[in-house]
Each structure stands twice: as C-alpha cells, then as structure tokens.
Amino acid sequence: MLNQDHYHFIGLGGIGMSGIALVLLKKGLSVSGSDIARNDRLTEIAKNGGIIFHSQEPQNIDLIKKKFNNKNIKIVISSAITNKNKELNYCIENKLTIKHRSDILSLIMKSFQSIAVAGSHGKTSTSTLLTTLLDLCTKDTSSVVGGIIPKYESNTIIKKSKYLIAEIDESDGTTCKYTPYLGIINNIDFDHCDYYSNIEELISSFTEFGSNSKILLTNNDCKITKKNITSDYRWSIEKTKDVDFALIPKKIDPEHTIADYYEKGQAITRLKIPIPGIHNLSNITAAISACRIINIDINCILKNIQFLQLPRKRFDLRGEILGRKIIDDYGHHPNEIKATIELARLFIQDRENDINRLVIIFQPHRYSRINKFLHQFIEELSKADSIIITNIFSAGENKLNNINSQNIVNKIYKINKNVKFVESNYEVAKNFLDITNKGDLILNMGAGDCHNLWSLLESQ
C-alpha cells in the first residue's frame, strides 16, 4: 500500500467494506466509494476525508480518475458485488485493477501482529470482546470487525499499535488469504449454502485458515472443530481437563454470568462477567484465552472484565415503548436463533423484569439459507410465544423452490398458532400496538435491513 494508490470501494456502506476503508483513511491513503445506502458508517468515512457517491454508475469512476489522475486507481469489491453492477462492469471494461476486500484486509494485517477471529457463529462478539479487553490491558490495539464496538462506537480502531484484531468472513471461501499470528476458530456449523455445497467444503476452508495461522486457538466444545482441526490451544466451557483454558458456568442471570476460570486444569479464580448467555460465555473464554496466549497479565484481564460489552445488534436492548422491551439481534441461522431464545428466556424467568411473553419479529435472510434449513427454522422460531415473519431479505439471490414468508408462517402455524405474516418493518411499526402487548419482550431478528424498526417506532 503506497501513497500513490487510490482505493475506490463499490458497496462502501457495508460493515466489512467500511471498516477496511476507514483503516486506509487513517493510514493516510485516499479513499472513495459508492453505495445507494445512507448510514452512519458512510458519515464517519466522509468525516475522515473519504469521497462518497450515492449511486453506482460509470461516471463515478470517470470523476475519480480525473481527480486522482496522478495515482493508481484500485477498485475494491466484496463478493456481494457482481458483474451486473454497472460501476464494476465499467471498471472491467476499462481494465482497472480490481481487488477483493479480503486482499486488502490481508495486506493490512501483515503490518501488525494480527489476531484473526473466524468461525460460523460469534465472530463479531468474540472480536469485540477481545478488542475491548486487549486494548484496556495494553492501550496498543487496533481492530477491524463486523459490528459496532460499544467502547469506541465504531467497527474500526486504527492506530500505531502492535496488535490488530480482524474478523474473518468465511461466507465466500476467502479465509485462505489470511496468515495471522494468532488464528481463532469459534466453531464450525454448516451455513452459506449459496457458496458451499456441503459441510466438508466449509471444514476444508477452516482447515486451510488454521494451517496458515502461526498459532491456532480453537473451541474444544464444538464437535466438528474438535474432530477436524488440529490446534495449538483449546478452550472449553464444559470441562477443565485436557484443555488449556476453561470458564465453567456457576450461575447465569439476565445481567451477569458467574463462572470459574481454569488454566491447564488448575483453578485460578471466580469471575463475575457483565454479560449473560451460555454462548456468550464461550466467546468470552476465547477472548481471555487469546490474551493469555500473547502473555497478557491475568490480573490485568481480571481487572478489566467488568467493562466488557457485546457489539451492537447482538442482544442489543434498544429501549421500551409502552411497556414493550425491544431487542435487536443479528441471529439469522437456526442455531443462532436457538441460543438467543434461550438467553431471552432468562429475562422472562426473572420476575423482577415484569415480562409476560417472548415475541420474535424475524426477517428471513437469503432464499438459499431458508431452503436448506427450513425445518430447523420452523422448530426454533416456534419456541417463541408469538412470532411475526416479514418478507425475505434476498441479499441479491433469486427466488428458490417457492420459498416465501407465508410458506414459513403456514408451517409454524402447525406447531404454534400465534404466528402471522407482516410484509415489512414499516407495516410492523404501523400496527405495532395491535400486534404486541404490554409486558412483551420483543426480539427483532435478522441480518438484513430489519434493524430500522426502532427508528421507525421512535419517529411515530
């Protein structure tokens, strides 16, 4: 990466693309990008000197080439940008240099002692927890993750630091491009069936990531990971023997998790962690383990545990409207929905919270995912007291096998009669008081554009 390079991102507003763009800007490089969306990430990029286009047309490229005629123009795309995109097509026709976002992130990582967080579930949470803990202990940490880190109100921290924490996306098979100092694999679970044909292909992708990591840390509790991935260090929340690090839960309530911490089977101390949920405990164990592997003092870690927070959109309490508590969550895979419902039930069981029902508003994400896991989605969603299904967020996919939201509703209805189809979040907001009750805990779940619900409700 040289100062004579200019980077233009097509699809700049995405959580992954925006983070990389901010890194380049903060390193003093010139950056531009296009996105039809308007969001806080684009605002932050503009404040840092980035040039934003709110269309994706060929003339954007002509303007950039004219403005930066003394620089090498490099076009950056994610796998979401296809040749159908007019702007990208124009770049191909004009033989401009085109790089995938993973190529740029991999280059950035080489200038740090990088810690790469991979896995099917919990990457963003683990990356956020590790960033917070490591930076509090060292004041020497940069980060590029797929979510907003509460401590910094950004998905990116970049400074002249020793460490860089990067979240690695496996959805498009680019995990093989990274060579981190420390690699972390949270778990392996079949997903991204638009790219992978079977679980074996996904395992192969993670195996290559592991072999490219100088040191590898894995989750001993994940059966697929344990069976298929050879690692240097392992953590567990289920056992203390034959693992390097363990946090064994003793009590979980809506506000905290109390757990006993072990290293190499030896009891170290009891921790009170300000985050509930058994799946979150595993992510916290990974974060602590990574810190210990790079020789962070245990007393410093224990001192800073109290400041841990989950990233935005991960069981993120947005507020309360007329006795209805609303939580945003990114869960879009059946196993993620299962874990989030289990966490939500803790709040309902706690009588002090005065919650009567668990309501899920779910925006299905990708036709390929719904088609592959339809029965699992039905089983997990049916566990809520009331279910609202909105239109499928296609993420650019074509319709598949007559999969639609009404079909999902019809199948849930056979198990749980309290289910209905509401077309969009605009309709949900419009009819909110009619379709919810005072005393509801509402999980607004999905990986699409569903998280605008809170702002729609606030504006009414």
C-alpha positions in Angstrom: 0.0 0.0 0.0 1.6 3.2 -1.2 0.5 6.9 -1.2 0.3 6.8 -5.0 -2.6 4.4 -4.7 -6.2 5.5 -4.5 -8.8 3.0 -3.3 -12.4 3.1 -4.6 -14.9 0.8 -2.8 -18.0 -0.4 -4.7 -20.5 -1.1 -1.9 -18.7 1.1 0.6 -21.5 1.2 3.2 -21.3 -2.5 4.1 -20.0 -3.2 7.6 -16.9 -5.1 6.3 -16.1 -2.7 3.5 -16.5 0.4 5.5 -14.1 -0.9 8.2 -11.3 -1.5 5.7 -11.9 1.9 4.1 -11.6 3.6 7.5 -8.3 1.8 8.1 -6.9 3.1 4.8 -8.1 6.6 5.5 -6.5 6.6 9.0 -3.3 5.4 7.4 -3.2 8.5 5.2 -4.4 6.9 1.9 -7.0 8.4 -0.3 -10.4 6.6 -0.4 -13.7 6.9 -2.3 -16.7 4.7 -2.6 -20.2 4.2 -3.7 -23.3 2.9 -2.1 -27.0 3.5 -2.6 -27.5 3.2 1.2 -27.1 6.1 3.6 -25.8 5.1 7.1 -23.6 6.2 10.0 -20.6 4.3 8.6 -20.7 6.4 5.4 -20.9 9.5 7.5 -17.9 8.5 9.5 -15.9 7.8 6.3 -16.8 11.3 4.9 -15.7 12.9 8.2 -12.4 11.2 7.8 -11.9 12.5 4.2 -13.5 9.8 2.1 -15.4 10.8 -1.0 -18.9 9.3 -1.2 -21.2 8.6 -4.2 -24.8 7.7 -3.5 -25.2 6.0 -6.9 -23.3 3.2 -8.6 -22.7 4.5 -12.1 -19.8 4.6 -14.6 -19.4 8.4 -14.2 -18.2 7.8 -10.6 -15.1 6.1 -12.0 -14.5 8.9 -14.5 -14.7 11.5 -11.8 -12.2 9.6 -9.6 -9.8 9.0 -12.4 -9.9 12.7 -13.2 -9.5 13.8 -9.6 -6.7 11.4 -8.8 -5.0 11.3 -12.2 -1.6 11.0 -10.6 -2.5 7.9 -8.7 -3.0 4.2 -9.3 -6.7 3.6 -9.1 -7.6 0.4 -7.3 -11.2 -0.9 -7.2 -12.3 -2.8 -4.1 -15.3 -5.1 -4.1 -16.9 -7.7 -1.8 -18.5 -10.9 -3.0 -21.9 -9.1 -2.9 -20.9 -7.1 -5.9 -21.4 -9.0 -9.2 -20.8 -8.2 -12.8 -24.3 -7.0 -13.1 -23.2 -3.9 -11.2 -22.8 -1.1 -13.8 -19.9 0.5 -12.0 -18.0 -2.7 -11.7 -18.7 -3.6 -15.3 -17.2 -0.3 -16.4 -14.1 -0.9 -14.3 -13.7 -4.3 -16.0 -14.2 -2.9 -19.5 -11.5 -0.2 -18.7 -9.1 -2.8 -17.3 -8.8 -1.2 -13.9 -7.1 -3.1 -11.1 -9.9 -4.9 -9.1 -9.2 -6.3 -5.6 -11.4 -8.3 -3.3 -11.9 -6.8 0.2 -10.1 -9.9 1.6 -7.0 -9.0 -0.4 -6.9 -5.5 1.2 -7.6 -6.7 4.7 -4.9 -9.4 4.4 -2.3 -6.7 3.4 -3.3 -4.5 6.3 -2.9 -7.5 8.7 0.7 -8.1 7.6 1.8 -4.8 9.2 0.6 -5.9 12.7 0.9 -8.8 15.0 -2.6 -9.9 13.9 -5.2 -11.9 15.7 -7.8 -13.2 13.3 -11.2 -14.4 14.6 -13.0 -17.0 12.4 -15.9 -19.4 12.8 -19.5 -19.9 11.9 -21.1 -18.1 14.9 -19.9 -15.5 17.4 -17.1 -13.9 15.4 -18.3 -10.4 15.8 -18.9 -10.8 19.6 -15.6 -12.5 20.1 -13.8 -9.9 18.1 -15.5 -7.1 20.1 -14.8 -8.7 23.5 -11.2 -9.4 22.6 -10.7 -5.8 21.2 -12.1 -4.3 24.4 -10.1 -6.5 26.7 -6.8 -6.3 24.9 -6.9 -2.6 24.4 -7.8 -1.9 28.0 -4.8 -4.1 29.0 -2.3 -2.8 26.5 -3.5 0.5 25.0 -1.9 -1.0 22.0 -4.6 -2.5 19.9 -6.2 -1.8 16.5 -9.3 -3.6 15.2 -11.5 -4.2 12.1 -14.6 -6.1 13.0 -18.1 -6.8 11.5 -20.0 -4.8 14.1 -20.1 -1.7 16.2 -17.8 -1.9 19.3 -19.7 0.0 22.1 -16.5 1.3 23.8 -15.4 3.0 20.5 -18.8 3.4 18.8 -17.2 2.2 15.6 -16.4 -1.0 13.7 -12.8 0.2 13.3 -10.0 1.3 15.6 -6.7 2.1 13.9 -3.6 3.5 15.4 0.2 2.8 15.6 -0.2 -0.4 17.6 1.4 -3.8 17.9 -1.8 -5.8 17.7 -4.6 -5.8 15.1 -7.8 -7.9 15.7 -9.6 -8.8 12.5 -12.9 -10.6 12.0 -12.6 -13.1 9.1 -15.6 -13.8 6.9 -15.9 -17.4 5.7 -19.0 -16.9 3.6 -17.1 -16.7 0.3 -14.2 -19.0 0.8 -11.6 -16.2 1.3 -10.3 -17.5 4.7 -7.3 -19.0 2.9 -6.0 -15.5 2.1 -5.1 -14.7 5.8 -1.8 -15.6 7.6 -2.4 -14.3 11.1 0.0 -14.5 14.1 -2.9 -16.0 16.1 -5.9 -17.6 14.5 -9.1 -18.3 16.4 -11.9 -20.7 15.3 -15.0 -20.3 17.4 -16.9 -23.2 15.9 -17.9 -24.8 12.6 -21.6 -25.2 11.6 -22.9 -25.6 8.0 -24.1 -22.3 6.5 -23.6 -20.1 3.4 -25.1 -22.8 1.2 -25.1 -20.3 -1.6 -21.3 -20.8 -1.7 -20.6 -24.2 -0.1 -22.1 -27.4 -1.3 -21.6 -29.3 1.9 -20.0 -29.2 5.4 -16.8 -30.8 4.1 -16.1 -27.8 1.9 -16.6 -25.5 4.8 -14.3 -27.6 7.0 -11.7 -27.5 4.3 -11.8 -23.7 4.3 -11.3 -23.5 8.0 -8.6 -26.2 7.9 -6.6 -24.0 5.5 -7.1 -21.0 7.7 -5.8 -22.9 10.6 -2.7 -24.1 8.8 -1.9 -20.6 7.7 -2.1 -19.3 11.3 1.2 -19.3 13.2 -0.7 -20.2 16.4 -4.2 -21.6 16.4 -6.8 -21.5 19.2 -10.0 -23.5 18.9 -13.2 -24.3 20.7 -13.0 -27.8 22.2 -16.7 -27.9 22.8 -17.6 -27.8 19.1 -17.6 -31.4 18.0 -16.9 -30.6 14.3 -14.0 -28.3 15.1 -12.5 -30.8 17.6 -12.7 -33.7 15.2 -11.3 -31.9 12.1 -9.0 -29.1 13.2 -5.6 -29.6 14.9 -4.7 -26.6 17.1 -2.1 -25.4 19.5 -4.5 -24.3 22.2 -8.1 -25.1 23.1 -10.8 -23.6 25.3 -14.0 -25.0 26.9 -17.0 -24.0 29.0 -17.8 -27.7 29.6 -14.7 -29.3 31.0 -11.4 -28.4 32.7 -9.2 -31.4 31.8 -7.3 -31.7 28.5 -7.9 -28.1 27.6 -5.7 -25.0 28.0 -8.4 -22.6 29.2 -11.8 -23.0 30.7 -14.7 -21.0 32.1 -17.2 -23.2 33.9 -20.5 -21.5 34.5 -21.9 -21.5 38.0 -24.8 -19.0 37.6 -26.3 -17.1 34.7 -28.9 -14.4 35.3 -30.2 -11.6 33.0 -27.4 -9.3 34.0 -24.3 -11.4 34.7 -22.6 -14.8 34.3 -20.6 -16.2 37.2 -18.0 -18.7 36.2 -14.8 -20.4 37.5 -11.7 -19.8 35.4 -9.1 -22.5 34.9 -5.8 -22.8 33.1 -4.3 -26.2 32.2 -6.9 -27.7 34.6 -5.9 -25.5 37.6 -8.5 -23.3 39.2 -7.5 -19.6 39.0 -10.4 -17.6 40.2 -14.1 -17.0 40.1 -15.3 -14.3 37.6 -18.4 -12.1 37.5 -18.9 -11.2 33.9 -21.4 -8.4 33.0 -22.8 -10.4 30.0 -25.4 -13.2 30.2 -25.8 -16.2 27.9 -24.0 -19.6 27.7 -23.0 -18.9 24.0 -21.5 -15.5 25.1 -19.5 -17.3 27.8 -17.8 -19.3 25.1 -16.9 -16.1 23.2 -15.6 -14.5 26.4 -13.5 -17.6 27.1 -12.0 -17.3 23.6 -11.1 -13.6 24.2 -9.5 -14.3 27.6 -7.6 -17.3 26.1 -6.2 -15.2 23.2 -5.0 -12.6 25.7 -3.2 -15.2 27.8 -1.6 -16.8 24.7 0.1 -13.5 23.9 1.2 -13.1 27.6 -1.3 -10.5 28.9 -1.1 -10.5 32.7 -4.0 -12.3 34.2 -4.5 -9.7 36.9 -5.0 -7.0 34.2 -7.5 -9.2 32.5 -9.4 -9.8 35.7 -9.4 -6.0 36.4 -11.0 -5.2 33.0 -13.6 -8.0 32.7 -16.2 -5.6 34.2 -16.0 -3.3 31.1 -17.0 -6.0 28.5 -20.0 -5.3 26.3 -21.5 -7.1 23.4 -21.4 -5.4 19.9 -24.4 -3.6 18.6 -27.2 -5.8 17.3 -26.2 -8.7 19.5 -29.0 -8.9 22.1 -28.9 -5.2 21.9 -31.7 -3.6 24.1 -32.9 -0.6 22.1 -35.4 0.7 24.6 -39.0 0.4 25.8 -42.3 1.6 24.2 -45.5 1.4 26.3 -44.2 -1.5 28.3 -42.7 -3.4 25.4 -39.0 -4.0 25.6 -37.3 -4.2 22.1 -34.1 -6.0 21.5 -32.2 -6.1 18.2 -30.3 -9.3 17.4 -28.4 -10.4 14.3 -29.4 -14.0 14.5 -30.2 -15.4 11.1 -29.2 -19.1 11.4 -31.4 -21.6 13.3 -28.6 -22.3 15.9 -28.2 -18.6 16.5 -32.0 -18.2 17.0 -31.9 -21.1 19.4 -29.2 -19.5 21.5 -30.9 -16.1 21.5 -34.2 -17.5 22.6 -32.5 -19.4 25.5 -31.0 -16.1 26.6 -34.3 -14.2 26.3 -36.0 -16.8 28.5 -33.7 -15.8 31.3 -35.3 -12.4 31.3 -38.8 -13.9 31.3 -38.0 -16.2 34.2 -36.7 -13.3 36.3 -39.9 -11.9 37.8 -38.4 -8.6 38.5 -38.4 -7.8 34.8 -42.2 -8.0 34.6 -42.1 -9.7 31.2 -45.1 -11.9 30.1 -44.3 -13.1 26.6 -41.4 -13.6 24.2 -42.3 -12.2 20.8 -40.0 -12.7 17.7 -40.1 -10.4 14.7 -38.0 -12.3 12.2 -36.7 -11.2 8.8 -35.6 -14.4 6.9 -32.2 -13.9 5.2 -31.4 -15.5 1.8 -33.5 -17.9 -0.1 -30.7 -20.5 -0.1 -30.4 -20.5 3.7 -34.2 -20.7 4.3 -34.4 -23.5 1.7 -31.6 -25.5 3.3 -32.6 -25.1 7.0 -36.4 -24.6 6.6 -37.3 -27.4 9.2 -34.8 -26.1 11.7 -36.1 -22.5 11.3 -39.6 -23.7 11.9 -38.6 -25.7 15.0 -36.6 -22.9 16.7 -39.0 -20.0 15.8 -42.0 -21.9 17.1 -40.4 -21.8 20.6 -41.4 -18.1 21.0 -44.8 -17.2 22.4 -45.7 -15.1 19.4 -44.0 -15.0 16.0 -44.1 -12.3 13.3 -42.4 -13.1 10.0 -41.6 -10.4 7.5 -40.6 -10.6 3.8 -37.3 -12.5 3.0 -34.2 -10.3 2.6 -32.8 -11.8 -0.6 -29.3 -10.4 -0.4 -29.3 -10.4 -4.2 -30.5 -14.0 -4.6 -33.2 -15.2 -6.9 -36.3 -16.9 -5.5 -35.9 -20.6 -4.9 -38.3 -23.6 -4.7 -41.3 -21.4 -3.9 -39.8 -20.4 -0.7 -41.6 -17.3 0.8 -42.5 -15.9 4.2 -46.2 -17.0 4.0 -45.0 -20.6 3.5 -42.8 -20.3 6.6 -45.8 -18.9 8.6 -48.0 -21.8 7.4 -45.5 -24.4 8.6 -45.0 -22.6 12.0 -48.8 -22.5 12.4 -49.0 -26.3 12.6 -46.9 -26.1 15.8 -47.7 -22.6 17.2 -50.9 -20.8 16.2 -49.6 -17.5 17.4 -47.8 -16.6 14.2 -48.6 -14.1 11.4 -47.0 -12.6 8.3 -46.5 -8.9 8.2 -44.9 -7.7 5.0 -42.3 -5.2 6.2 -41.0 -3.4 9.3 -42.9 -0.3 8.1 -46.1 -2.4 8.5 -44.9 -3.8 11.8 -44.3 -0.2 13.1 -47.6 1.0 11.7 -49.6 -1.8 13.6 -47.1 -2.2 16.5 -49.6 -1.7 19.3 -52.1 -4.1 17.8 -49.7 -7.0 17.2 -47.8 -6.7 20.5 -48.9 -6.4 24.2 -47.7 -4.6 27.3 -45.2 -6.9 29.0 -43.7 -8.3 25.8 -40.0 -8.9 25.3 -39.6 -8.4 21.5 -36.7 -9.9 19.7 -36.2 -8.1 16.3 -34.0 -10.6 14.5 -32.2 -10.9 11.1 -29.2 -9.9 9.1 -30.9 -7.7 6.6 -32.4 -4.2 6.9 -34.8 -5.2 9.8 -32.9 -3.1 12.4 -34.5 0.1 11.2 -37.6 -0.9 13.3 -36.5 1.0 16.4 -36.1 4.3 14.4 -39.4 3.8 12.7 -41.1 3.3 16.1 -39.3 6.3 17.6 -40.5 8.5 14.7 -44.2 7.7 15.1 
